[in-house]
Amino acid sequence: MENTASPSPSADRQEHYLALIDRLLAFPSGEEPQVLDSEPDLLDAGLVKTLM
């Protein structure tokens, strides 16, 4: 079995990243850590790529 890394996140995961970003933008300044703590599984390189 060959180990190949996907160059981009799946469409479903991408939607989750975008929803998390929307939530971050909607929350008052200073409450971002609570939003990020609620979705620890999305805190990865894919989120950073989506943010960029």
Secondary structure as a PSIPRED ss2 file (coil, helix, strand):
# PSIPRED VFORMAT (PSIPRED V4.0)

   1 M C   1.000  0.000  0.000
   2 E C   1.000  0.000  0.000
   3 N C   1.000  0.000  0.000
   4 T C   1.000  0.000  0.000
   5 A C   1.000  0.000  0.000
   6 S C   1.000  0.000  0.000
   7 P C   1.000  0.000  0.000
   8 S C   1.000  0.000  0.000
   9 P C   1.000  0.000  0.000
  10 S C   1.000  0.000  0.000
  11 A H   0.000  1.000  0.000
  12 D H   0.000  1.000  0.000
  13 R H   0.000  1.000  0.000
  14 Q H   0.000  1.000  0.000
  15 E H   0.000  1.000  0.000
  16 H H   0.000  1.000  0.000
  17 Y H   0.000  1.000  0.000
  18 L H   0.000  1.000  0.000
  19 A H   0.000  1.000  0.000
  20 L H   0.000  1.000  0.000
  21 I H   0.000  1.000  0.000
  22 D H   0.000  1.000  0.000
  23 R H   0.000  1.000  0.000
  24 L H   0.000  1.000  0.000
  25 L H   0.000  1.000  0.000
  26 A H   0.000  1.000  0.000
  27 F C   1.000  0.000  0.000
  28 P C   1.000  0.000  0.000
  29 S C   1.000  0.000  0.000
  30 G C   1.000  0.000  0.000
  31 E C   1.000  0.000  0.000
  32 E H   0.000  1.000  0.000
  33 P H   0.000  1.000  0.000
  34 Q H   0.000  1.000  0.000
  35 V H   0.000  1.000  0.000
  36 L H   0.000  1.000  0.000
  37 D H   0.000  1.000  0.000
  38 S C   1.000  0.000  0.000
  39 E C   1.000  0.000  0.000
  40 P H   0.000  1.000  0.000
  41 D H   0.000  1.000  0.000
  42 L H   0.000  1.000  0.000
  43 L C   1.000  0.000  0.000
  44 D C   1.000  0.000  0.000
  45 A H   0.000  1.000  0.000
  46 G H   0.000  1.000  0.000
  47 L H   0.000  1.000  0.000
  48 V H   0.000  1.000  0.000
  49 K H   0.000  1.000  0.000
  50 T H   0.000  1.000  0.000
  51 L H   0.000  1.000  0.000
  52 M C   1.000  0.000  0.000
